[in-house]
Amino acid sequence: MRILLFGATGMVGSRIAAEALSRGHEVTAVSRSGKPVGDATPVTGDASDAAKVAELAAGHDAVASALAPPRDGSAPAAPFLATNAAVVDGVRTSGINRLVVVGGAGSLEVAPGQDLVDQPDFPDLYKAESLAQRDALGYYRTVNDINWTYISPAALIEPGERTGTYRVGGDRLLADAEGNSRITAEDYAIAFVDVLEKDTHPRARIGVAY
């Protein structure tokens, strides 16, 4: 499979690239810097430019987005939503019908009608980013003409061991018997590439965790 990956230099994106490459897929790693990511083909590009997205997507089988909201202290919601809309427009124009997106955990429910990001103990440091991700998910749920999947991680995702195990859920936050919700970036990448390969969960959000 030929995969175009946006946000390839980030913590999650670089692990998705590594996982896909380890399975024999061809990965074009797109970033603003054009920085090399393992054996992926590095490309400089701006995901907020729909025409550029369409140009880069040509010749690929699927597009993967590991983009994150801006972390420069500005309000991230509007620019992040605009970037996601540009990616969708570019994928639509390219004729490719597969887009898999790294999502956020904040929009997962801890109880019916109660999102994680709205809980009183949710860290202020991550709130604006989580709300921006929730807005993006709301946008994806209006997109009916391309085959997208939005994959939310556990509440805690960080570098760690590649165990090869994970669980898949829906809109409810997944936690273990002790109430911990976590996954390593390496195992999240396994779940992500599995979804790309198997073309599962069309036009849906799923959550992955231990």
C-alpha positions as CSV (number, residue, x, y, z in Angstrom):
1,M,0.0,0.0,0.0
2,R,1.2,3.5,-0.8
3,I,0.4,5.8,2.2
4,L,0.6,9.6,2.3
5,L,1.2,10.6,5.9
6,F,0.8,14.1,7.2
7,G,2.3,15.0,10.5
8,A,4.9,12.3,10.0
9,T,7.6,13.9,12.2
10,G,5.5,14.0,15.4
11,M,5.5,11.5,18.3
12,V,2.6,9.5,16.9
13,G,3.2,10.2,13.2
14,S,6.7,8.9,13.3
15,R,5.6,5.7,14.9
16,I,2.8,5.2,12.3
17,A,5.5,5.7,9.6
18,A,7.8,3.1,11.3
19,E,4.9,0.6,11.7
20,A,3.8,0.9,8.1
21,L,7.3,0.6,6.8
22,S,7.9,-2.5,8.9
23,R,5.0,-4.1,7.1
24,G,6.4,-3.4,3.7
25,H,4.2,-0.4,2.8
26,E,5.5,2.6,1.0
27,V,5.2,5.8,3.0
28,T,5.5,9.4,1.9
29,A,6.2,11.5,5.0
30,V,4.8,15.0,4.7
31,S,5.9,17.8,7.1
32,R,6.5,21.5,6.9
33,S,10.2,20.8,7.5
34,G,10.6,17.9,5.0
35,K,12.6,16.2,7.8
36,P,13.5,12.5,7.0
37,V,11.4,9.9,9.0
38,G,13.2,6.5,8.8
39,D,13.0,5.1,5.3
40,A,9.9,7.0,4.3
41,T,10.1,9.4,1.4
42,P,10.3,12.9,2.9
43,V,8.3,15.7,1.3
44,T,7.7,19.3,2.3
45,G,4.1,20.2,2.4
46,D,1.4,22.2,4.1
47,A,-1.7,20.3,5.0
48,S,-3.8,23.5,5.2
49,D,-3.4,23.9,1.4
50,A,-6.1,21.7,-0.2
51,A,-4.5,21.9,-3.7
52,K,-1.2,20.7,-2.3
53,V,-2.8,17.9,-0.5
54,A,-4.5,16.7,-3.7
55,E,-1.2,17.0,-5.6
56,L,0.7,15.0,-3.0
57,A,-2.1,12.4,-2.7
58,A,-1.9,11.5,-6.4
59,G,-0.6,7.9,-6.8
60,H,-1.3,6.9,-3.3
61,D,-3.8,4.3,-2.0
62,A,-4.7,6.1,1.3
63,V,-4.0,9.3,3.2
64,A,-3.2,9.3,6.9
65,S,-3.3,12.4,9.1
66,A,-1.3,12.6,12.3
67,L,-1.8,16.3,12.5
68,A,-2.1,18.1,15.9
69,P,-3.7,21.4,16.8
70,P,-1.3,24.4,17.0
71,R,0.8,24.5,20.2
72,D,2.1,28.0,19.9
73,G,-0.2,29.5,22.5
74,S,-2.8,30.7,20.0
75,A,-6.4,29.6,20.0
76,P,-6.1,26.2,18.2
77,A,-9.7,25.4,17.3
78,A,-10.3,27.5,14.1
79,P,-7.0,26.8,12.4
80,F,-7.1,23.1,13.2
81,L,-10.6,22.8,11.8
82,A,-9.6,24.7,8.7
83,T,-6.6,22.3,8.2
84,N,-8.8,19.2,8.6
85,A,-11.2,20.7,6.1
86,A,-8.4,21.3,3.6
87,V,-7.2,17.7,4.0
88,V,-10.7,16.4,3.3
89,D,-11.0,18.7,0.3
90,G,-7.6,17.6,-1.0
91,V,-8.4,13.9,-0.6
92,R,-11.8,14.5,-2.3
93,T,-10.2,16.2,-5.2
94,S,-7.5,13.5,-5.6
95,G,-10.1,10.8,-6.0
96,I,-8.7,8.7,-3.2
97,N,-11.4,7.4,-0.9
98,R,-9.5,6.5,2.2
99,L,-8.5,8.8,5.0
100,V,-7.5,7.7,8.5
101,V,-7.1,10.3,11.2
102,V,-5.2,10.5,14.5
103,G,-7.8,11.9,16.9
104,G,-8.0,13.0,20.5
105,A,-9.2,11.3,23.6
106,G,-11.0,14.3,25.1
107,S,-14.2,13.7,23.1
108,L,-14.5,10.2,24.4
109,E,-17.4,9.7,26.9
110,V,-16.8,8.8,30.5
111,A,-20.5,8.4,31.0
112,P,-23.5,8.9,28.6
113,G,-23.4,12.4,27.4
114,Q,-20.3,13.3,29.4
115,D,-17.0,13.8,27.6
116,L,-13.6,13.4,29.2
117,V,-12.6,17.0,28.3
118,D,-15.6,18.4,30.2
119,Q,-14.7,16.7,33.5
120,P,-13.6,19.1,36.3
121,D,-10.2,17.4,36.8
122,F,-9.3,17.5,33.1
123,P,-5.8,19.2,32.8
124,D,-6.0,22.8,31.7
125,L,-2.8,22.3,29.8
126,Y,-4.5,20.0,27.3
127,K,-8.0,21.5,27.2
128,A,-7.8,23.8,24.3
129,E,-6.2,21.1,22.1
130,S,-8.8,18.6,23.2
131,L,-11.6,20.9,22.4
132,A,-10.1,21.6,18.9
133,Q,-9.9,17.8,18.3
134,R,-13.6,17.5,19.4
135,D,-14.5,20.2,16.9
136,A,-12.6,18.3,14.2
137,L,-14.5,15.1,15.0
138,G,-17.7,16.9,14.7
139,Y,-16.7,18.1,11.2
140,Y,-15.7,14.6,10.1
141,R,-19.1,13.4,11.1
142,T,-20.6,15.7,8.4
143,V,-18.4,14.2,5.7
144,N,-20.3,11.6,3.8
145,D,-18.6,11.3,0.5
146,I,-15.2,9.9,1.5
147,N,-14.3,6.9,3.6
148,W,-12.7,8.4,6.8
149,T,-12.0,6.8,10.2
150,Y,-11.1,8.9,13.3
151,I,-9.0,7.0,15.9
152,S,-9.0,8.3,19.4
153,P,-6.2,7.0,21.7
154,A,-6.5,6.3,25.4
155,A,-6.4,9.2,27.9
156,L,-2.7,8.6,28.2
157,I,-0.6,8.0,25.1
158,E,3.2,8.1,25.3
159,P,6.3,6.4,23.9
160,G,6.9,2.9,25.2
161,E,6.9,-0.8,24.5
162,R,5.4,-2.3,21.3
163,T,3.4,-5.2,22.8
164,G,1.2,-5.9,19.8
165,T,-2.0,-5.8,22.0
166,Y,-4.8,-3.3,22.1
167,R,-8.6,-3.1,22.5
168,V,-11.0,-1.3,20.2
169,G,-14.0,0.6,21.4
170,G,-16.4,3.2,20.2
171,D,-17.3,6.5,21.7
172,R,-16.7,5.4,25.3
173,L,-13.3,5.9,27.0
174,L,-11.6,2.5,27.4
175,A,-9.9,1.8,30.7
176,D,-8.5,-1.3,32.4
177,A,-9.7,-3.0,35.6
178,E,-7.9,-0.4,37.7
179,G,-9.5,2.5,35.9
180,N,-6.4,3.4,33.9
181,S,-6.8,4.5,30.3
182,R,-3.5,4.2,28.5
183,I,-1.7,3.0,25.4
184,T,1.9,3.4,24.1
185,A,2.3,5.3,20.8
186,E,3.9,2.1,19.4
187,D,0.7,0.0,20.0
188,Y,-1.5,2.9,18.9
189,A,0.4,2.8,15.6
190,I,-0.3,-0.9,15.2
191,A,-4.0,-0.2,15.6
192,F,-3.8,2.7,13.2
193,V,-2.1,0.7,10.4
194,D,-4.4,-2.3,11.0
195,V,-7.3,0.0,10.2
196,L,-5.6,1.3,7.1
197,E,-4.9,-2.2,5.9
198,K,-8.2,-3.7,6.6
199,D,-10.3,-0.7,5.6
200,T,-12.5,-1.1,8.7
201,H,-14.8,1.3,10.6
202,P,-15.9,3.5,7.6
203,R,-17.1,7.0,8.6
204,A,-16.7,6.3,12.3
205,R,-14.8,7.2,15.4
206,I,-13.1,4.4,17.3
207,G,-11.1,4.4,20.5
208,V,-8.0,2.2,21.1
209,A,-6.4,1.4,24.5
210,Y,-5.2,-1.5,26.6
